[in-house]
């Protein structure tokens, strides 16, 4: 439920216009590993690449 996800997140973090809440990989995709690059494209806004690092 997207509404509950936003509510939960906003109770713990300050969200600003343009913030993106990433929810993980879709079914059928392998796990994300350090060194992987995730690409997010938002129509009319642009493309963002995120390099995964170990915590």
mmCIF file as Biopython writes it, N, C-alpha, C and O atoms, coordinates in Angstrom:
data_model
#
loop_
_atom_site.group_PDB
_atom_site.id
_atom_site.type_symbol
_atom_site.label_atom_id
_atom_site.label_alt_id
_atom_site.label_comp_id
_atom_site.label_asym_id
_atom_site.label_entity_id
_atom_site.label_seq_id
_atom_site.pdbx_PDB_ins_code
_atom_site.Cartn_x
_atom_site.Cartn_y
_atom_site.Cartn_z
_atom_site.occupancy
_atom_site.B_iso_or_equiv
_atom_site.auth_seq_id
_atom_site.auth_asym_id
_atom_site.pdbx_PDB_model_num
ATOM 1   N N  . UNK A ? 1  ? 0.849  -1.167  0.000   1.0 0.0 1  A 1 
ATOM 2   C CA . UNK A ? 1  ? 0.000  0.000   0.000   1.0 0.0 1  A 1 
ATOM 3   C C  . UNK A ? 1  ? 0.902  1.241   0.000   1.0 0.0 1  A 1 
ATOM 4   O O  . UNK A ? 1  ? 1.626  1.491   0.964   1.0 0.0 1  A 1 
ATOM 5   N N  . UNK A ? 2  ? 0.851  1.995   -1.068  1.0 0.0 2  A 1 
ATOM 6   C CA . UNK A ? 2  ? 1.732  3.150   -1.224  1.0 0.0 2  A 1 
ATOM 7   C C  . UNK A ? 2  ? 1.468  4.215   -0.163  1.0 0.0 2  A 1 
ATOM 8   O O  . UNK A ? 2  ? 2.406  4.818   0.359   1.0 0.0 2  A 1 
ATOM 9   N N  . UNK A ? 3  ? 0.209  4.447   0.155   1.0 0.0 3  A 1 
ATOM 10  C CA . UNK A ? 3  ? -0.120 5.465   1.157   1.0 0.0 3  A 1 
ATOM 11  C C  . UNK A ? 3  ? 0.513  5.140   2.509   1.0 0.0 3  A 1 
ATOM 12  O O  . UNK A ? 3  ? 1.073  6.020   3.163   1.0 0.0 3  A 1 
ATOM 13  N N  . UNK A ? 4  ? 0.425  3.874   2.926   1.0 0.0 4  A 1 
ATOM 14  C CA . UNK A ? 4  ? 1.010  3.467   4.211   1.0 0.0 4  A 1 
ATOM 15  C C  . UNK A ? 4  ? 2.537  3.558   4.174   1.0 0.0 4  A 1 
ATOM 16  O O  . UNK A ? 4  ? 3.163  3.920   5.170   1.0 0.0 4  A 1 
ATOM 17  N N  . UNK A ? 5  ? 3.128  3.234   3.038   1.0 0.0 5  A 1 
ATOM 18  C CA . UNK A ? 5  ? 4.579  3.342   2.889   1.0 0.0 5  A 1 
ATOM 19  C C  . UNK A ? 5  ? 5.033  4.795   3.062   1.0 0.0 5  A 1 
ATOM 20  O O  . UNK A ? 5  ? 6.012  5.062   3.760   1.0 0.0 5  A 1 
ATOM 21  N N  . UNK A ? 6  ? 4.330  5.721   2.433   1.0 0.0 6  A 1 
ATOM 22  C CA . UNK A ? 6  ? 4.673  7.141   2.561   1.0 0.0 6  A 1 
ATOM 23  C C  . UNK A ? 6  ? 4.454  7.611   3.994   1.0 0.0 6  A 1 
ATOM 24  O O  . UNK A ? 6  ? 5.279  8.345   4.539   1.0 0.0 6  A 1 
ATOM 25  N N  . UNK A ? 7  ? 3.356  7.197   4.603   1.0 0.0 7  A 1 
ATOM 26  C CA . UNK A ? 7  ? 3.076  7.576   5.993   1.0 0.0 7  A 1 
ATOM 27  C C  . UNK A ? 7  ? 4.181  7.074   6.924   1.0 0.0 7  A 1 
ATOM 28  O O  . UNK A ? 7  ? 4.712  7.836   7.732   1.0 0.0 7  A 1 
ATOM 29  N N  . UNK A ? 8  ? 4.523  5.796   6.806   1.0 0.0 8  A 1 
ATOM 30  C CA . UNK A ? 8  ? 5.557  5.188   7.646   1.0 0.0 8  A 1 
ATOM 31  C C  . UNK A ? 8  ? 6.893  5.920   7.471   1.0 0.0 8  A 1 
ATOM 32  O O  . UNK A ? 8  ? 7.561  6.258   8.448   1.0 0.0 8  A 1 
ATOM 33  N N  . UNK A ? 9  ? 7.263  6.154   6.228   1.0 0.0 9  A 1 
ATOM 34  C CA . UNK A ? 9  ? 8.543  6.801   5.940   1.0 0.0 9  A 1 
ATOM 35  C C  . UNK A ? 9  ? 8.573  8.228   6.466   1.0 0.0 9  A 1 
ATOM 36  O O  . UNK A ? 9  ? 9.570  8.659   7.045   1.0 0.0 9  A 1 
ATOM 37  N N  . UNK A ? 10 ? 7.476  8.966   6.265   1.0 0.0 10 A 1 
ATOM 38  C CA . UNK A ? 10 ? 7.459  10.373  6.678   1.0 0.0 10 A 1 
ATOM 39  C C  . UNK A ? 10 ? 7.414  10.542  8.195   1.0 0.0 10 A 1 
ATOM 40  O O  . UNK A ? 10 ? 7.725  11.619  8.703   1.0 0.0 10 A 1 
ATOM 41  N N  . UNK A ? 11 ? 7.031  9.495   8.924   1.0 0.0 11 A 1 
ATOM 42  C CA . UNK A ? 11 ? 7.082  9.549   10.386  1.0 0.0 11 A 1 
ATOM 43  C C  . UNK A ? 11 ? 8.515  9.427   10.899  1.0 0.0 11 A 1 
ATOM 44  O O  . UNK A ? 11 ? 8.807  9.833   12.024  1.0 0.0 11 A 1 
ATOM 45  N N  . UNK A ? 12 ? 9.397  8.880   10.094  1.0 0.0 12 A 1 
ATOM 46  C CA . UNK A ? 12 ? 10.770 8.624   10.514  1.0 0.0 12 A 1 
ATOM 47  C C  . UNK A ? 12 ? 11.803 9.550   9.860   1.0 0.0 12 A 1 
ATOM 48  O O  . UNK A ? 12 ? 12.885 9.767   10.404  1.0 0.0 12 A 1 
ATOM 49  N N  . UNK A ? 13 ? 11.461 10.081  8.710   1.0 0.0 13 A 1 
ATOM 50  C CA . UNK A ? 13 ? 12.380 10.936  7.957   1.0 0.0 13 A 1 
ATOM 51  C C  . UNK A ? 13 ? 11.634 12.164  7.464   1.0 0.0 13 A 1 
ATOM 52  O O  . UNK A ? 13 ? 10.419 12.132  7.265   1.0 0.0 13 A 1 
ATOM 53  N N  . UNK A ? 14 ? 12.374 13.244  7.270   1.0 0.0 14 A 1 
ATOM 54  C CA . UNK A ? 14 ? 11.794 14.420  6.637   1.0 0.0 14 A 1 
ATOM 55  C C  . UNK A ? 14 ? 11.842 14.198  5.131   1.0 0.0 14 A 1 
ATOM 56  O O  . UNK A ? 14 ? 12.916 14.006  4.561   1.0 0.0 14 A 1 
ATOM 57  N N  . UNK A ? 15 ? 10.686 14.224  4.493   1.0 0.0 15 A 1 
ATOM 58  C CA . UNK A ? 15 ? 10.621 14.062  3.045   1.0 0.0 15 A 1 
ATOM 59  C C  . UNK A ? 15 ? 10.511 15.438  2.396   1.0 0.0 15 A 1 
ATOM 60  O O  . UNK A ? 15 ? 9.773  16.306  2.863   1.0 0.0 15 A 1 
ATOM 61  N N  . UNK A ? 16 ? 11.254 15.616  1.319   1.0 0.0 16 A 1 
ATOM 62  C CA . UNK A ? 16 ? 11.270 16.877  0.594   1.0 0.0 16 A 1 
ATOM 63  C C  . UNK A ? 16 ? 10.729 16.662  -0.813  1.0 0.0 16 A 1 
ATOM 64  O O  . UNK A ? 16 ? 10.781 15.545  -1.328  1.0 0.0 16 A 1 
ATOM 65  N N  . UNK A ? 17 ? 10.207 17.719  -1.448  1.0 0.0 17 A 1 
ATOM 66  C CA . UNK A ? 17 ? 9.755  17.585  -2.836  1.0 0.0 17 A 1 
ATOM 67  C C  . UNK A ? 17 ? 10.878 17.012  -3.696  1.0 0.0 17 A 1 
ATOM 68  O O  . UNK A ? 17 ? 12.015 17.480  -3.641  1.0 0.0 17 A 1 
ATOM 69  N N  . UNK A ? 18 ? 10.553 16.010  -4.478  1.0 0.0 18 A 1 
ATOM 70  C CA . UNK A ? 18 ? 11.540 15.364  -5.332  1.0 0.0 18 A 1 
ATOM 71  C C  . UNK A ? 18 ? 12.174 14.131  -4.722  1.0 0.0 18 A 1 
ATOM 72  O O  . UNK A ? 18 ? 12.866 13.394  -5.424  1.0 0.0 18 A 1 
ATOM 73  N N  . UNK A ? 19 ? 11.956 13.878  -3.415  1.0 0.0 19 A 1 
ATOM 74  C CA . UNK A ? 19 ? 12.470 12.656  -2.794  1.0 0.0 19 A 1 
ATOM 75  C C  . UNK A ? 19 ? 11.842 11.433  -3.452  1.0 0.0 19 A 1 
ATOM 76  O O  . UNK A ? 19 ? 10.690 11.468  -3.886  1.0 0.0 19 A 1 
ATOM 77  N N  . UNK A ? 20 ? 12.606 10.363  -3.518  1.0 0.0 20 A 1 
ATOM 78  C CA . UNK A ? 20 ? 12.140 9.102   -4.099  1.0 0.0 20 A 1 
ATOM 79  C C  . UNK A ? 20 ? 12.256 8.022   -3.034  1.0 0.0 20 A 1 
ATOM 80  O O  . UNK A ? 20 ? 13.298 7.888   -2.393  1.0 0.0 20 A 1 
ATOM 81  N N  . UNK A ? 21 ? 11.191 7.254   -2.842  1.0 0.0 21 A 1 
ATOM 82  C CA . UNK A ? 21 ? 11.206 6.115   -1.925  1.0 0.0 21 A 1 
ATOM 83  C C  . UNK A ? 21 ? 11.347 4.867   -2.791  1.0 0.0 21 A 1 
ATOM 84  O O  . UNK A ? 21 ? 10.428 4.512   -3.530  1.0 0.0 21 A 1 
ATOM 85  N N  . UNK A ? 22 ? 12.492 4.208   -2.699  1.0 0.0 22 A 1 
ATOM 86  C CA . UNK A ? 22 ? 12.720 3.000   -3.496  1.0 0.0 22 A 1 
ATOM 87  C C  . UNK A ? 22 ? 12.292 1.797   -2.671  1.0 0.0 22 A 1 
ATOM 88  O O  . UNK A ? 22 ? 12.604 1.708   -1.484  1.0 0.0 22 A 1 
ATOM 89  N N  . UNK A ? 23 ? 11.576 0.872   -3.300  1.0 0.0 23 A 1 
ATOM 90  C CA . UNK A ? 23 ? 10.959 -0.224  -2.558  1.0 0.0 23 A 1 
ATOM 91  C C  . UNK A ? 23 ? 11.573 -1.585  -2.833  1.0 0.0 23 A 1 
ATOM 92  O O  . UNK A ? 23 ? 11.086 -2.583  -2.303  1.0 0.0 23 A 1 
ATOM 93  N N  . UNK A ? 24 ? 12.599 -1.663  -3.623  1.0 0.0 24 A 1 
ATOM 94  C CA . UNK A ? 24 ? 13.214 -2.958  -3.878  1.0 0.0 24 A 1 
ATOM 95  C C  . UNK A ? 24 ? 13.004 -3.422  -5.306  1.0 0.0 24 A 1 
ATOM 96  O O  . UNK A ? 24 ? 12.476 -2.695  -6.147  1.0 0.0 24 A 1 
ATOM 97  N N  . UNK A ? 25 ? 13.428 -4.643  -5.556  1.0 0.0 25 A 1 
ATOM 98  C CA . UNK A ? 25 ? 13.350 -5.181  -6.910  1.0 0.0 25 A 1 
ATOM 99  C C  . UNK A ? 25 ? 12.019 -5.887  -7.145  1.0 0.0 25 A 1 
ATOM 100 O O  . UNK A ? 25 ? 11.438 -6.433  -6.207  1.0 0.0 25 A 1 
ATOM 101 N N  . UNK A ? 26 ? 11.530 -5.885  -8.382  1.0 0.0 26 A 1 
ATOM 102 C CA . UNK A ? 26 ? 10.290 -6.597  -8.690  1.0 0.0 26 A 1 
ATOM 103 C C  . UNK A ? 26 ? 10.519 -8.107  -8.712  1.0 0.0 26 A 1 
ATOM 104 O O  . UNK A ? 26 ? 11.659 -8.568  -8.763  1.0 0.0 26 A 1 
ATOM 105 N N  . UNK A ? 27 ? 9.432  -8.868  -8.673  1.0 0.0 27 A 1 
ATOM 106 C CA . UNK A ? 27 ? 9.518  -10.328 -8.741  1.0 0.0 27 A 1 
ATOM 107 C C  . UNK A ? 27 ? 10.305 -10.766 -9.972  1.0 0.0 27 A 1 
ATOM 108 O O  . UNK A ? 27 ? 10.193 -10.167 -11.042 1.0 0.0 27 A 1 
ATOM 109 N N  . UNK A ? 28 ? 11.095 -11.811 -9.805  1.0 0.0 28 A 1 
ATOM 110 C CA . UNK A ? 28 ? 11.832 -12.384 -10.923 1.0 0.0 28 A 1 
ATOM 111 C C  . UNK A ? 28 ? 13.207 -11.775 -11.144 1.0 0.0 28 A 1 
ATOM 112 O O  . UNK A ? 28 ? 13.944 -12.218 -12.024 1.0 0.0 28 A 1 
ATOM 113 N N  . UNK A ? 29 ? 13.561 -10.770 -10.360 1.0 0.0 29 A 1 
ATOM 114 C CA . UNK A ? 29 ? 14.865 -10.124 -10.492 1.0 0.0 29 A 1 
ATOM 115 C C  . UNK A ? 29 ? 15.734 -10.587 -9.332  1.0 0.0 29 A 1 
ATOM 116 O O  . UNK A ? 29 ? 15.253 -10.717 -8.207  1.0 0.0 29 A 1 
ATOM 117 N N  . UNK A ? 30 ? 17.003 -10.835 -9.598  1.0 0.0 30 A 1 
ATOM 118 C CA . UNK A ? 30 ? 17.909 -11.299 -8.556  1.0 0.0 30 A 1 
ATOM 119 C C  . UNK A ? 30 ? 18.189 -10.226 -7.524  1.0 0.0 30 A 1 
ATOM 120 O O  . UNK A ? 30 ? 17.782 -9.078  -7.701  1.0 0.0 30 A 1 
ATOM 121 N N  . UNK A ? 31 ? 18.880 -10.579 -6.444  1.0 0.0 31 A 1 
ATOM 122 C CA . UNK A ? 31 ? 19.189 -9.617  -5.382  1.0 0.0 31 A 1 
ATOM 123 C C  . UNK A ? 31 ? 20.135 -8.523  -5.879  1.0 0.0 31 A 1 
ATOM 124 O O  . UNK A ? 31 ? 20.909 -8.730  -6.814  1.0 0.0 31 A 1 
ATOM 125 N N  . UNK A ? 32 ? 20.059 -7.375  -5.248  1.0 0.0 32 A 1 
ATOM 126 C CA . UNK A ? 32 ? 20.957 -6.263  -5.548  1.0 0.0 32 A 1 
ATOM 127 C C  . UNK A ? 32 ? 22.253 -6.501  -4.792  1.0 0.0 32 A 1 
ATOM 128 O O  . UNK A ? 32 ? 22.234 -6.805  -3.600  1.0 0.0 32 A 1 
ATOM 129 N N  . UNK A ? 33 ? 23.374 -6.363  -5.478  1.0 0.0 33 A 1 
ATOM 130 C CA . UNK A ? 33 ? 24.688 -6.631  -4.895  1.0 0.0 33 A 1 
ATOM 131 C C  . UNK A ? 33 ? 25.547 -5.367  -4.933  1.0 0.0 33 A 1 
ATOM 132 O O  . UNK A ? 33 ? 25.355 -4.518  -5.803  1.0 0.0 33 A 1 
ATOM 133 N N  . UNK A ? 34 ? 26.504 -5.232  -3.987  1.0 0.0 34 A 1 
ATOM 134 C CA . UNK A ? 34 ? 27.427 -4.098  -4.042  1.0 0.0 34 A 1 
ATOM 135 C C  . UNK A ? 34 ? 28.098 -4.016  -5.413  1.0 0.0 34 A 1 
ATOM 136 O O  . UNK A ? 34 ? 28.547 -5.025  -5.959  1.0 0.0 34 A 1 
ATOM 137 N N  . UNK A ? 35 ? 28.158 -2.816  -5.954  1.0 0.0 35 A 1 
ATOM 138 C CA . UNK A ? 35 ? 28.740 -2.601  -7.278  1.0 0.0 35 A 1 
ATOM 139 C C  . UNK A ? 35 ? 27.695 -2.510  -8.374  1.0 0.0 35 A 1 
ATOM 140 O O  . UNK A ? 35 ? 27.968 -1.978  -9.450  1.0 0.0 35 A 1 
ATOM 141 N N  . UNK A ? 36 ? 26.484 -3.031  -8.111  1.0 0.0 36 A 1 
ATOM 142 C CA . UNK A ? 36 ? 25.399 -2.914  -9.085  1.0 0.0 36 A 1 
ATOM 143 C C  . UNK A ? 36 ? 25.021 -1.447  -9.260  1.0 0.0 36 A 1 
ATOM 144 O O  . UNK A ? 36 ? 25.190 -0.642  -8.345  1.0 0.0 36 A 1 
ATOM 145 N N  . UNK A ? 37 ? 24.515 -1.110  -10.424 1.0 0.0 37 A 1 
ATOM 146 C CA . UNK A ? 37 ? 24.014 0.234   -10.686 1.0 0.0 37 A 1 
ATOM 147 C C  . UNK A ? 37 ? 22.533 0.123   -11.026 1.0 0.0 37 A 1 
ATOM 148 O O  . UNK A ? 37 ? 22.148 -0.593  -11.951 1.0 0.0 37 A 1 
ATOM 149 N N  . UNK A ? 38 ? 21.708 0.842   -10.267 1.0 0.0 38 A 1 
ATOM 150 C CA . UNK A ? 38 ? 20.269 0.872   -10.526 1.0 0.0 38 A 1 
ATOM 151 C C  . UNK A ? 38 ? 19.954 2.178   -11.243 1.0 0.0 38 A 1 
ATOM 152 O O  . UNK A ? 38 ? 20.438 3.239   -10.848 1.0 0.0 38 A 1 
ATOM 153 N N  . UNK A ? 39 ? 19.149 2.104   -12.290 1.0 0.0 39 A 1 
ATOM 154 C CA . UNK A ? 39 ? 18.773 3.279   -13.057 1.0 0.0 39 A 1 
ATOM 155 C C  . UNK A ? 39 ? 17.288 3.528   -12.893 1.0 0.0 39 A 1 
ATOM 156 O O  . UNK A ? 39 ? 16.470 2.626   -13.072 1.0 0.0 39 A 1 
ATOM 157 N N  . UNK A ? 40 ? 16.946 4.767   -12.548 1.0 0.0 40 A 1 
ATOM 158 C CA . UNK A ? 40 ? 15.559 5.172   -12.371 1.0 0.0 40 A 1 
ATOM 159 C C  . UNK A ? 40 ? 15.279 6.295   -13.361 1.0 0.0 40 A 1 
ATOM 160 O O  . UNK A ? 40 ? 15.972 7.312   -13.354 1.0 0.0 40 A 1 
ATOM 161 N N  . UNK A ? 41 ? 14.267 6.122   -14.216 1.0 0.0 41 A 1 
ATOM 162 C CA . UNK A ? 41 ? 13.901 7.167   -15.166 1.0 0.0 41 A 1 
ATOM 163 C C  . UNK A ? 41 ? 12.516 7.686   -14.831 1.0 0.0 41 A 1 
ATOM 164 O O  . UNK A ? 41 ? 11.561 6.914   -14.738 1.0 0.0 41 A 1 
ATOM 165 N N  . UNK A ? 42 ? 12.405 8.990   -14.649 1.0 0.0 42 A 1 
ATOM 166 C CA . UNK A ? 42 ? 11.128 9.635   -14.378 1.0 0.0 42 A 1 
ATOM 167 C C  . UNK A ? 42 ? 10.782 10.500  -15.583 1.0 0.0 42 A 1 
ATOM 168 O O  . UNK A ? 42 ? 11.474 11.471  -15.887 1.0 0.0 42 A 1 
ATOM 169 N N  . UNK A ? 43 ? 9.712  10.136  -16.256 1.0 0.0 43 A 1 
ATOM 170 C CA . UNK A ? 43 ? 9.315  10.833  -17.471 1.0 0.0 43 A 1 
ATOM 171 C C  . UNK A ? 43 ? 9.173  12.331  -17.211 1.0 0.0 43 A 1 
ATOM 172 O O  . UNK A ? 43 ? 8.509  12.748  -16.262 1.0 0.0 43 A 1 
ATOM 173 N N  . UNK A ? 44 ? 9.795  13.119  -18.052 1.0 0.0 44 A 1 
ATOM 174 C CA . UNK A ? 44 ? 9.720  14.565  -17.932 1.0 0.0 44 A 1 
ATOM 175 C C  . UNK A ? 44 ? 10.671 15.160  -16.913 1.0 0.0 44 A 1 
ATOM 176 O O  . UNK A ? 44 ? 10.770 16.382  -16.794 1.0 0.0 44 A 1 
ATOM 177 N N  . UNK A ? 45 ? 11.382 14.299  -16.165 1.0 0.0 45 A 1 
ATOM 178 C CA . UNK A ? 45 ? 12.297 14.803  -15.132 1.0 0.0 45 A 1 
ATOM 179 C C  . UNK A ? 45 ? 13.739 14.441  -15.466 1.0 0.0 45 A 1 
ATOM 180 O O  . UNK A ? 45 ? 14.606 15.314  -15.500 1.0 0.0 45 A 1 
ATOM 181 N N  . UNK A ? 46 ? 13.997 13.169  -15.711 1.0 0.0 46 A 1 
ATOM 182 C CA . UNK A ? 46 ? 15.355 12.765  -16.036 1.0 0.0 46 A 1 
ATOM 183 C C  . UNK A ? 46 ? 15.655 11.351  -15.590 1.0 0.0 46 A 1 
ATOM 184 O O  . UNK A ? 46 ? 14.761 10.601  -15.198 1.0 0.0 46 A 1 
ATOM 185 N N  . UNK A ? 47 ? 16.926 11.001  -15.656 1.0 0.0 47 A 1 
ATOM 186 C CA . UNK A ? 47 ? 17.408 9.667   -15.315 1.0 0.0 47 A 1 
ATOM 187 C C  . UNK A ? 47 ? 18.385 9.783   -14.148 1.0 0.0 47 A 1 
ATOM 188 O O  . UNK A ? 47 ? 19.217 10.690  -14.105 1.0 0.0 47 A 1 
ATOM 189 N N  . UNK A ? 48 ? 18.270 8.844   -13.197 1.0 0.0 48 A 1 
ATOM 190 C CA . UNK A ? 48 ? 19.158 8.837   -12.037 1.0 0.0 48 A 1 
ATOM 191 C C  . UNK A ? 48 ? 19.796 7.450   -11.932 1.0 0.0 48 A 1 
ATOM 192 O O  . UNK A ? 48 ? 19.089 6.442   -11.932 1.0 0.0 48 A 1 
ATOM 193 N N  . UNK A ? 49 ? 21.116 7.395   -11.844 1.0 0.0 49 A 1 
ATOM 194 C CA . UNK A ? 49 ? 21.842 6.150   -11.612 1.0 0.0 49 A 1 
ATOM 195 C C  . UNK A ? 49 ? 22.288 6.116   -10.155 1.0 0.0 49 A 1 
ATOM 196 O O  . UNK A ? 49 ? 22.826 7.095   -9.638  1.0 0.0 49 A 1 
ATOM 197 N N  . UNK A ? 50 ? 22.060 4.974   -9.496  1.0 0.0 50 A 1 
ATOM 198 C CA . UNK A ? 50 ? 22.456 4.795   -8.102  1.0 0.0 50 A 1 
ATOM 199 C C  . UNK A ? 50 ? 23.378 3.585   -8.025  1.0 0.0 50 A 1 
ATOM 200 O O  . UNK A ? 50 ? 22.971 2.476   -8.370  1.0 0.0 50 A 1 
ATOM 201 N N  . UNK A ? 51 ? 24.627 3.787   -7.573  1.0 0.0 51 A 1 
ATOM 202 C CA . UNK A ? 51 ? 25.565 2.679   -7.406  1.0 0.0 51 A 1 
ATOM 203 C C  . UNK A ? 51 ? 25.381 2.097   -6.012  1.0 0.0 51 A 1 
ATOM 204 O O  . UNK A ? 51 ? 25.429 2.824   -5.019  1.0 0.0 51 A 1 
ATOM 205 N N  . UNK A ? 52 ? 25.170 0.788   -5.937  1.0 0.0 52 A 1 
ATOM 206 C CA . UNK A ? 52 ? 24.929 0.099   -4.669  1.0 0.0 52 A 1 
ATOM 207 C C  . UNK A ? 52 ? 26.259 -0.129  -3.958  1.0 0.0 52 A 1 
ATOM 208 O O  . UNK A ? 52 ? 27.229 -0.593  -4.556  1.0 0.0 52 A 1 
ATOM 209 N N  . UNK A ? 53 ? 26.283 0.212   -2.654  1.0 0.0 53 A 1 
ATOM 210 C CA . UNK A ? 53 ? 27.463 -0.015  -1.821  1.0 0.0 53 A 1 
ATOM 211 C C  . UNK A ? 53 ? 27.058 -0.801  -0.586  1.0 0.0 53 A 1 
ATOM 212 O O  . UNK A ? 53 ? 25.924 -0.695  -0.121  1.0 0.0 53 A 1 
ATOM 213 N N  . UNK A ? 54 ? 27.974 -1.582  -0.059  1.0 0.0 54 A 1 
ATOM 214 C CA . UNK A ? 54 ? 27.713 -2.319  1.181   1.0 0.0 54 A 1 
ATOM 215 C C  . UNK A ? 54 ? 27.586 -1.332  2.335   1.0 0.0 54 A 1 
ATOM 216 O O  . UNK A ? 54 ? 28.272 -0.311  2.374   1.0 0.0 54 A 1 
ATOM 217 N N  . UNK A ? 55 ? 26.697 -1.652  3.274   1.0 0.0 55 A 1 
ATOM 218 C CA . UNK A ? 55 ? 26.500 -0.762  4.439   1.0 0.0 55 A 1 
ATOM 219 C C  . UNK A ? 55 ? 27.617 -0.930  5.436   1.0 0.0 55 A 1 
ATOM 220 O O  . UNK A ? 55 ? 27.623 -0.268  6.474   1.0 0.0 55 A 1 
#
